[in-house]
Every structure is written in structure tokens, then in C-alpha cells.
Amino acid sequence: MPLHIATPLIESRPLSLAAGCEVWAKMEALQPSGSFKIRGIGAACAHHAAHGKRRFVSSSGGNAGLAVAYAGRRLGVPVTVVVPETTSATARELIAREEADLVVHGASWQEANARALALVDAETAFLHPFDDPLLWAGHASMIDEAVAAGLPFDAVVVSVGGGGLMAGVAEGLARHGRSAVPIVAVETEGAASLAAAIRAGAPVELPAITSLATSLGAKRVCDRAFRLTKTRPVHSVTVTDGAAVAACTRFLADHRVLVEPACGAALAVLYDRHEVLAPFRRVLAIACGGATATVAQLQAWQAAG
Ligand SMILES: *Cc1c(COP(=O)(O)O)cnc(C)c1O
């Protein structure tokens, strides 16, 4: 039995009316860990457990760490999540609730990650948040489900952080002979590492992440995500933090589901009828979710913007 669930695929009237085309939302926000990440991380953890690993380690204080913690609890494998001191109380609480061992170390993610890597031994698996073929294969299951539902979509809209979700979507489309279906790859302006890679002609490291969409905050996209921009149709789009937050607020009102700005970025392209959508008639929108935002925080962002 997989650790993820088959999520609802719903025709969103509010998103369709805003976008000017049919929009079907794949409700990854409803995954048990709160985001799509459990698909790939759950598959990777199950693989590692079956191959003799007896402990999982993560350095993510966000949805990836949460997915590892959830997977470990379900599989009966102990998990250590190493996070920096900057990690929010909400994120710490969510990880602790999954009974993972939470180690707070260092002022930045780099320091926490170095400590996490130092814990790895022959019996320990380190779970990368986005740059791992096991993850991409697991994420691809969301496309298997959309195809099995018989939905003839002509584009997929996804958020991009490090590019693992995008790589998984591309793999799923390839599995079903649909590599010609364009992927609309959405980032916020302060976390636009894919857009920077496309401009530079190779993955490059952003000097800093300045977006409040922290789950998109990979300074550099994985090589796989960049390669895809060369080998299949990918439309890179950036939106403002304000647009991402406004999209979260509208999605909450429209579908009664709270998502992070990382997910709101993709929804903003639809709510704001971005010109990239003009050729499309039926769009699959990955509502990737995110468990670390609260309603109070969303309201504060909205008020500040
Ligand atoms: C991780 C994450 C993303 C970005 O996924 P990548 O695989 O890093 O591109 C987007 N939204 C949410 C909610 C996430 O947790």
C-alpha cells in the first residue's frame, strides 16, 4: 500500500472562469502530509526500507521533512530531521507530531544540512527534497491518476522550487506518451531559479531567496529540471509574492482548502489569466498544497501586501 493517496481531480469553476479555459485541479493539498511531496518521498522511503535502511535523515523544515517524518512513522523507521534555528514553531510542531527526532542546528539551512549529512551511515538513507530519480518516479503517479481519469488536458501548470515536482510531472507525461503536452513552470520572483537557469543557459545559484514562498526557495534547480527545458515544451513564468498570496486567499474561499504561497504561485497564473494560457483549452493544475502556512499568516501577508 503506497504512503500517498489518490487525490481528487476536480473541475474548478472559479479557476476556469478566471482563467478563461477549463481548469481541473489535482488536489495534492489533501495528501496526508499536506503536500504532493509524500508521493516521491514515500516511494523513496519505501524503497530504502526494502533495501535494508534502518533510519531516514532529512534537513528540510518544510514539506519534504514532514513527508519523511510521516513516511518513517508509517513504515516504522526512525527519522531524524535536522533544521536550522530559523525554522518556525509551526514547522517544528508539525515534524514533532510525526514522532520524528527533531535536531535544531545552525543559523542557516547549509549548516543544518551539513549536520544531517554527517549522520548518514550504511544503514541510514538521506532523503533529498527534490534532486532524486526515486522522487520523480513517485511524483509521476499524480499524472498516472489524471490520465486514468480520462482527462484530455492540453497543459499542466506546476510550481517550481528545486524542480522535483516538475521532473515528476514530465516523467508521468512521458510514461503516457504525452511529452508534447506543455508544462507551465511557475516561480515567484524572489525564488526564480529555473528562470535564471534558462537565462544563463545552465543551472546557476541565486545569490539569495527573497520570496515568502519558502517552499520554492531552492537557490539552484536540479540539472534534470533544467534539461527538461531543452528537451520538451516548458513555459517558464514568474509571479509576484502578492499574486501568490492573493491566489491562496481566493483558493481558500473558492475551495475551502488552505495552501502555501508556493502553491498559490501556480494558482496565480490561472486566477490572473496569464497570457501563457491563451493556446490552451483544458488545463491540469497541480494544487501542490503545503502544510506550513496558517490562516492567520495568510491574512497578515495579505494585509502587508
Ligand atoms: C516542495 C514544494 C514545491 C516545489 O517543489 P520542487 O520539487 O522543489 O520544485 C512547491 N510547493 C510546495 C507546497 C512544496 O512543498
The ligand as a Gaussian input file, in Angstrom:
#p B3LYP/6-31G(d) Opt

LIG

0 1
 C        8.420000      21.370000      -2.396000
 C        7.270000      22.195000      -2.789000
 C        7.204000      22.852000      -4.024000
 C        8.330000      22.817000      -5.024000
 O        8.683000      21.519000      -5.410000
 P       10.113000      21.245000      -6.077000
 O       10.118000      19.787000      -6.291000
 O       11.146000      21.698000      -5.090000
 O       10.160000      22.042000      -7.324000
 C        6.064000      23.570000      -4.322000
 N        5.048000      23.658000      -3.464000
 C        5.066000      23.040000      -2.266000
 C        3.903000      23.193000      -1.364000
 C        6.168000      22.285000      -1.887000
 O        6.184000      21.678000      -0.701000

